[in-house]
Amino acid sequence: MSSLNEVLELAERIGYTIEPEPFSKKVTSSIQLVELLDELLTLRVQSEKIKEILTKLKDSEQSFDLVKETELEQKISTLSGFSKHVESIMSNKQVLLMRLKDPFVGEHINLEPEYHKDFAELFPEIAQSIALLPHDLKSLEWFGSHKLPTRL
């Protein structure tokens, strides 16, 4: 019965008004009951067809962007790029593993873990000293170019 209610609600939303036929409480003949059951079955079949149409519409709406030719081409090109990247990684797997196994080579400071906090506090002060270094060098040059009298 819920599907019949949905069909009636859908018809009302579209603008159709369906008035129920008066149903008398008196005893009706079996032929009338069979006709009523036949009508109910017909309405149920129609409501199932409407549900199927609505489901197809919803599915086509949801998958519309997936079936556009431009979208498919874009997704295919993206996947082919990923595939080439994975193939290059797999072909150079041994080289990559060797590079990962090698220790870090470059400019770095080996620092024991217990001194990390102290170094983190010292680092801003080092940065300030480096920033003032050109001024200090100019002062040293000036000092070296002038001689102080040696009278004491």
Secondary structure, 3 states (H helix, E strand, C coil): CHHHHHHHHHHHHHCCCCCCCCCCCCCCCHHHHHHHHHHHHHHHHHHHHHHHHHHHHHHHHHCHHHHCHHHHHHHHHHHHHHHHHHHHHHHCHHHHHHHHHCCCCCCCCCCCHHHHHHHHHHHHHHHHHHHHHHHHHHHHHHHHHCCCCCCC
